[in-house]
């Protein structure tokens, strides 16, 4: 999703009205209820919030020049990996086996066998839910994406793509610490 993404891919940044800010914040809290207690740290009331429009119909929520959430078209808001590293309990965790790591770190979608093999682990999720992907033997999240199958379907089918629309370590969004 963000392979080759650079700050020049941001076509415009707009400061949004407070009513729109509240709407975005409310949607994010509905998606990630575990963030309720720390939302004031992530998104202080006096912070400058901007929505950056990027190529491929991607929008970024930028708070005090730091991208914290992204969205493709009108899809769900997904956190950046830097935010997930600060608040790892914010979303369900899926763990891929060692054989999948090199593919995940190149931006590949997650395949079912990577989660169902002996090194893989899964929390119960529904189709369309946002998840973080960790790798066997590591502590930090290496990717964020959207489950294209429920946990039950992943276990029963064990074939095909189960997590899609990936933002992964060392991709273009990861390399952007601040947007000016």
Order of alpha helices (4+ residues) and beta strands (2+ residues): beta-alpha-alpha-beta-beta-beta-beta-alpha-beta-alpha-beta-alpha-beta-beta-beta-alpha-beta-alpha
